Amino acid sequence: MVATAQPAAAEKVAPPRLPIGQRWSVPLTAAPSAGPIIDDKRVYLSLRSGHVTARDLADGQEIWRKEKVATVPLAGADGLVFVAAGEAIEALRGADGATAWTVPRVKAAAPLRTSAGVVFAVTDTELLAIRAADGQVAWRHAAGGVRLAPAIDGEHVYLGADDGRVLALKLADGSEAWQQYLPGGITAIGAHGGRVYAGAGDKFLYCLGARKGSPEWSWHTGALVTGAIAVDEDRVYFAPLNNVIWALDRSTGNQRWQTPLRQRPLAGVFSAGHVVFVHATGAQLLMLFDRNGGAAGALPLPAETIPDIAPDIREMPDGLHVVIATGGLSNEWQLTSFGPVFEALPVPFVQMTLPGLPYLTDPELQPLGHVLQTLILADPLLRDVSTIRWPLVLTDPPLEPLGVLPGLQLRPLSPVLPVRRGG
């Protein structure tokens, strides 16, 4: 098989950071109360048993466990994990779970968010900006009816309220930059590159300019947009409740692609490493190519996904990392980690144990590097990966006469039929 001709320089696109495969999966002692979060060393998870735990990202082994009843999803930054428990915001050290600081009399009503050394906590009546280093409240601003996590981009933090208000506050001091009302309440919000994207109750996705909040374009989605909205440098991705994943040009709102699903999206979409991940019903995490919405495979999960328990997906120097909690109707909860799959170096034939396995079995549905382990037979790359158009288009090699193969001796058939003995 060979790849298609290399595209022109103007059409070159970065390849997706695949493949990724399962690294570990560990059982949980209780159902998760929110999705996991990861940093470069650890995984943090809150449980309905009233605990917050930290596990090693490399092998899933538990590092520490604290009795904390987290009321909203966690956040983390700079070696700390931030927990909203009861009526306080607490920072725990990632290494040992010790308390670094506590801000009392703060009852969070939306998931925590962090950016540039600041923790943002939404209550029933206001938004607080807390310095991550020491827990000092930098500023607070009145903001009622907010149930969505804040969206942060550039010099602003954006809030979406139940009454349809999109509120932009300046990160420096919390002063109001603008507010804009959209019909039917805000159901999802995201921001990137000087634009704010909000799903509204009238089943439209709106794009607002970051400078004044002026509407730039809108798109009729056909259903409510819920969960995470993903935005990269070119496109905005979102998942309405009509089981269709949309990708629009983030500047103009023109459609780039749409991909219908058989499953119901549960927590929106996530974009990383030129792959769009879809958290949907079922025992797999769907993957789409960000350029055209084509199927990029799926990550098999040990059990059903859980509504409102989103995965954490991070792009790190060594590749994509995905951690997800599953359980669903089975009530057998597990935490599973996926990461880059690196194939082993080819093994010389003189080092192999031949003739091989004594019996054959059906193959497992696993990445090639897992099934074959160190036995990898492969030809060298015919072309640098960065020059290949994604997704790959495979074509058959040219047909060659058998006579041109080296070491193969052939002779033409005789036109005279053989004489049968005794005939």
C-alpha positions in Angstrom: 0.0 0.0 0.0 1.2 3.5 -0.8 0.0 6.9 0.2 -1.4 9.5 -2.2 0.8 12.1 -3.8 2.0 14.8 -1.4 -0.2 17.9 -1.2 0.9 21.3 -2.2 2.7 23.4 0.4 -0.4 25.5 1.0 -2.5 22.4 1.7 -0.2 20.8 4.2 -1.9 20.0 7.5 -0.5 18.6 10.7 -1.2 14.9 11.2 -3.3 13.8 14.2 -1.2 12.8 17.2 -2.3 9.1 16.9 -2.2 6.2 17.7 -3.1 6.1 21.4 -3.9 3.0 23.4 -4.8 1.9 26.8 -2.1 2.2 29.4 -3.9 1.0 32.5 -7.4 0.5 34.0 -8.1 0.3 37.7 -11.2 -0.4 39.7 -12.7 2.4 41.9 -14.2 1.9 45.3 -17.1 4.2 44.6 -18.8 6.0 41.8 -17.1 9.2 40.6 -18.9 12.5 41.5 -17.2 14.4 38.7 -14.8 13.7 35.8 -11.1 13.2 36.5 -8.4 15.9 35.9 -4.8 15.3 35.1 -1.4 17.0 35.1 1.9 15.8 33.9 2.3 13.4 36.9 -1.0 12.6 38.5 -4.7 12.0 38.0 -7.2 13.5 40.5 -10.7 12.2 41.0 -13.6 13.0 43.4 -15.8 10.1 44.6 -19.4 9.9 45.9 -18.1 8.2 49.0 -16.8 11.6 50.1 -13.2 11.2 49.0 -10.7 13.0 46.7 -7.9 10.7 45.4 -4.7 11.2 43.5 -3.2 8.5 41.3 0.0 8.1 39.4 -0.5 9.0 35.7 2.1 6.3 34.8 0.4 3.3 36.3 -2.8 4.3 38.0 -1.6 3.4 41.5 -3.2 5.5 44.3 -0.9 8.0 45.9 -3.2 9.5 48.5 -6.8 9.8 49.5 -8.6 12.5 51.5 -12.0 12.7 53.0 -13.5 15.6 51.0 -17.0 15.9 49.7 -16.5 17.8 46.5 -19.6 19.6 45.4 -18.5 20.5 41.9 -15.8 19.3 39.5 -12.2 19.8 40.5 -9.5 22.0 38.9 -5.7 21.9 39.0 -2.6 23.9 38.2 1.0 24.3 39.3 1.1 21.1 41.3 -2.1 21.9 43.2 -5.6 20.5 43.0 -8.5 22.8 44.0 -11.6 21.3 45.7 -14.9 23.0 46.4 -16.1 21.1 49.5 -19.0 22.3 51.7 -18.7 26.1 51.9 -15.0 26.4 51.2 -12.5 26.3 48.4 -9.4 24.3 49.4 -6.1 23.8 47.6 -4.4 20.5 48.1 -0.8 19.7 47.2 -0.7 17.2 44.4 2.3 15.3 45.8 0.9 14.4 49.2 -2.7 15.9 49.5 -1.7 18.3 52.3 -3.8 21.5 52.5 -2.0 24.5 51.0 -4.7 27.1 51.8 -8.5 27.4 52.3 -10.9 30.1 51.4 -13.9 29.8 53.8 -17.6 30.9 53.2 -17.5 30.1 49.5 -20.1 27.6 48.2 -19.4 26.8 44.5 -22.3 26.5 42.1 -20.4 25.7 38.9 -17.2 23.8 38.0 -13.9 25.5 39.1 -11.6 26.9 36.4 -7.9 28.0 36.5 -5.9 30.3 34.3 -2.7 32.2 34.6 -2.3 31.4 38.3 -5.9 32.3 39.2 -8.8 30.0 40.4 -12.3 31.1 39.4 -15.1 30.0 41.6 -18.8 30.7 40.7 -21.3 30.9 43.6 -25.1 31.5 43.5 -24.5 35.3 43.5 -20.9 36.1 42.3 -17.7 35.2 40.7 -14.5 35.1 42.7 -10.9 35.3 41.4 -8.6 33.5 43.9 -4.8 33.6 43.6 -3.6 30.0 43.3 -0.3 30.7 45.0 -1.7 31.8 48.4 -5.5 31.7 48.3 -6.0 35.4 48.5 -9.2 36.7 46.8 -8.1 39.1 44.1 -11.5 40.4 43.2 -15.2 39.4 43.1 -18.1 40.5 40.9 -21.9 40.0 41.2 -23.1 37.2 38.8 -26.3 35.3 39.6 -27.9 32.4 37.9 -24.6 30.9 36.5 -24.4 27.1 36.4 -21.7 26.7 33.7 -18.0 26.8 34.2 -16.5 30.1 33.1 -14.8 30.4 29.7 -11.4 32.2 29.7 -9.6 33.8 26.8 -7.2 36.6 26.4 -7.9 39.4 28.9 -11.4 38.3 29.7 -13.4 35.7 31.6 -16.9 34.9 30.3 -20.0 33.7 32.1 -23.2 32.3 30.7 -26.3 32.7 32.8 -29.7 31.0 32.9 -31.5 34.3 31.9 -29.5 34.4 28.6 -26.9 36.9 29.7 -23.3 36.5 28.5 -21.1 38.6 30.8 -17.5 39.5 30.0 -15.2 40.6 32.9 -11.6 41.8 32.8 -9.2 39.3 34.2 -7.0 42.1 35.8 -9.6 43.5 38.2 -13.0 41.9 37.5 -14.6 45.0 36.1 -17.4 44.5 33.6 -16.3 44.8 29.9 -19.8 44.1 28.4 -22.9 42.0 28.6 -25.1 40.6 25.9 -28.4 38.8 26.1 -29.3 35.7 24.0 -32.7 34.1 23.7 -33.7 31.3 26.0 -30.8 31.1 28.4 -27.2 30.0 27.9 -26.7 26.2 27.6 -23.0 26.0 26.7 -20.1 28.5 26.4 -16.6 28.5 25.0 -14.0 31.1 24.0 -10.9 31.3 21.9 -8.9 33.7 19.8 -11.0 36.9 20.5 -14.4 35.3 20.1 -17.0 33.9 22.4 -19.3 30.9 21.4 -22.5 30.4 23.2 -25.3 27.9 22.8 -28.7 29.4 23.5 -32.2 28.1 24.4 -33.5 29.1 21.0 -31.3 26.2 19.5 -28.8 28.6 17.9 -25.0 28.8 18.4 -23.9 32.4 18.6 -20.5 33.9 18.0 -19.8 37.2 19.8 -16.8 39.5 19.4 -14.6 39.7 22.5 -14.1 43.5 22.3 -17.8 44.6 22.7 -19.9 41.5 22.6 -21.4 42.3 19.3 -22.9 39.3 17.5 -20.8 38.2 14.5 -22.8 35.2 13.3 -25.3 32.6 14.4 -26.0 29.0 13.3 -29.3 27.1 13.7 -28.4 23.8 15.4 -31.8 22.1 15.4 -31.4 21.2 19.1 -29.9 22.5 22.3 -26.1 22.7 22.4 -24.9 21.2 25.7 -21.6 20.2 27.2 -18.1 21.4 26.2 -17.6 23.5 23.1 -14.2 23.0 21.5 -12.4 25.7 19.5 -9.0 25.6 17.7 -7.4 28.1 15.4 -9.7 27.3 12.5 -13.0 25.7 13.6 -15.5 25.6 16.5 -16.9 22.1 17.3 -20.1 21.4 19.2 -22.6 18.7 19.9 -26.4 19.4 19.9 -28.8 16.9 21.4 -29.8 15.8 17.9 -26.8 13.4 17.7 -24.9 15.5 15.1 -21.3 16.8 15.6 -20.8 20.1 13.8 -17.6 21.9 12.8 -18.0 25.6 11.6 -15.4 28.1 10.5 -14.9 30.0 13.8 -14.5 33.3 12.0 -17.4 33.2 9.5 -19.7 30.5 10.8 -19.6 28.6 7.5 -20.1 24.9 7.8 -16.9 22.8 7.4 -18.4 19.4 8.1 -21.1 17.6 10.1 -21.0 14.0 11.3 -24.1 12.2 12.5 -23.9 9.8 15.4 -25.8 6.7 16.5 -25.2 7.6 20.1 -26.3 10.6 22.2 -23.5 13.0 23.1 -23.2 13.3 26.9 -20.6 16.0 27.8 -19.9 17.8 24.5 -16.7 17.5 22.4 -13.0 18.0 23.1 -10.3 18.9 20.6 -6.6 18.0 21.0 -3.8 16.8 18.8 -6.0 17.4 15.6 -8.5 14.9 16.9 -12.1 15.7 18.1 -13.2 13.4 20.9 -16.9 12.8 21.5 -18.1 11.7 24.9 -21.2 9.8 24.0 -23.3 6.9 25.3 -21.7 3.4 24.9 -18.6 1.6 25.9 -16.2 3.6 23.7 -14.9 7.2 23.3 -15.4 8.3 19.7 -12.6 10.1 17.7 -13.0 12.2 14.6 -10.4 13.9 12.4 -10.7 17.6 13.0 -10.2 18.5 9.3 -13.1 16.7 7.8 -15.0 14.9 10.6 -14.1 11.5 9.3 -13.9 8.6 11.7 -10.5 8.3 13.4 -11.4 5.2 15.4 -12.6 4.8 18.9 -11.1 4.0 22.3 -12.6 0.9 23.8 -13.8 1.3 27.4 -14.2 -1.3 30.1 -17.8 -0.2 30.7 -20.5 2.3 29.7 -19.7 6.0 29.9 -21.4 8.1 32.6 -23.6 11.1 31.9 -22.1 14.4 33.1 -18.8 12.7 34.0 -16.5 14.0 31.3 -13.0 12.7 30.4 -9.9 14.8 30.7 -8.0 15.1 27.5 -4.6 16.8 27.4 -2.0 17.2 24.7 1.5 16.8 26.3 5.0 16.8 24.7 4.9 13.0 24.3 1.4 12.9 22.7 -2.2 12.8 23.7 -3.4 11.6 27.1 -7.0 10.6 27.9 -8.3 9.6 31.4 -12.0 8.6 31.7 -14.2 7.1 34.4 -16.8 4.5 33.4 -19.4 2.4 35.1 -22.8 3.4 33.8 -25.5 0.8 34.5 -23.0 -1.9 35.6 -22.2 -0.1 38.8 -18.6 -1.5 38.5 -16.6 1.7 38.4 -13.3 2.0 36.7 -10.7 4.7 35.8 -8.9 4.1 32.5 -5.9 5.9 31.0 -4.9 6.1 27.4 -1.7 7.5 26.0 0.7 7.4 23.1 1.5 4.0 21.6 5.1 3.6 20.6 6.0 0.5 18.6 9.0 -1.4 19.6 12.2 -1.6 17.5 12.3 -4.4 14.9 13.8 -7.7 16.3 16.3 -9.5 14.1 15.2 -13.0 13.0 18.2 -14.6 14.7 16.8 -13.4 18.0 13.3 -14.8 17.4 12.0 -18.1 18.9 10.7 -20.1 15.9 8.5 -21.6 14.6 6.3 -19.4 16.8 3.1 -20.0 18.8 2.1 -23.7 19.0 -1.5 -22.8 18.2 -3.5 -19.9 16.7 -6.4 -18.0 18.3 -8.6 -15.2 17.2 -6.8 -11.8 17.5 -7.7 -9.3 20.2 -9.1 -5.9 19.3 -6.0 -4.1 20.6 -3.5 -1.7 19.1 -0.8 -3.5 17.0 1.9 -2.5 19.4 0.1 -4.2 22.3 -0.8 -7.5 20.4 2.6 -8.1 18.9 4.6 -6.4 21.7 8.3 -6.5 20.7 7.8 -8.5 17.4 7.2 -5.7 14.9 7.9 -6.3 11.2 7.7 -3.2 9.1 9.1 -1.6 6.0 10.7 1.8 6.4 8.5 4.9 5.8 8.3 5.8 2.1 7.5 9.4 2.9 7.9 11.7 5.8 4.7 11.6 7.9 4.4 15.5 7.9 3.9 15.4 4.1 1.1 12.9 4.0 -2.5 14.0 3.5 -4.8 13.0 6.5 -6.7 10.8 6.5 -4.6 8.4 4.6 -5.8 7.3 1.2 -4.5 3.8 0.4 -4.1 2.5 -3.2 -3.1 -1.0 -4.5 0.5 -1.3 -5.6 1.2 -1.9 -9.4 0.8 -5.5 -10.6 4.1 -7.0 -11.7 4.7 -10.3 -13.5 5.9 -13.1 -11.2 8.9 -13.6 -13.5 10.4 -10.4 -12.4 10.6 -11.4 -8.8 14.2 -12.3 -7.8 15.0 -15.9 -7.2 11.8 -17.2 -8.7 12.4 -19.6 -11.6 9.4 -20.0 -14.0 9.1 -21.9 -17.3 6.3 -21.5 -19.9 3.6 -24.2 -20.2 3.9 -26.6 -23.1 1.3 -26.1 -25.8 1.2 -29.9 -26.4 -1.1 -31.8 -24.1 0.5 -34.7 -22.2 -0.3 -38.3 -23.4 -2.3 -40.3 -21.0 -1.0 -43.7 -20.3 -3.3 -46.5 -21.2 -5.6 -44.1 -22.9 
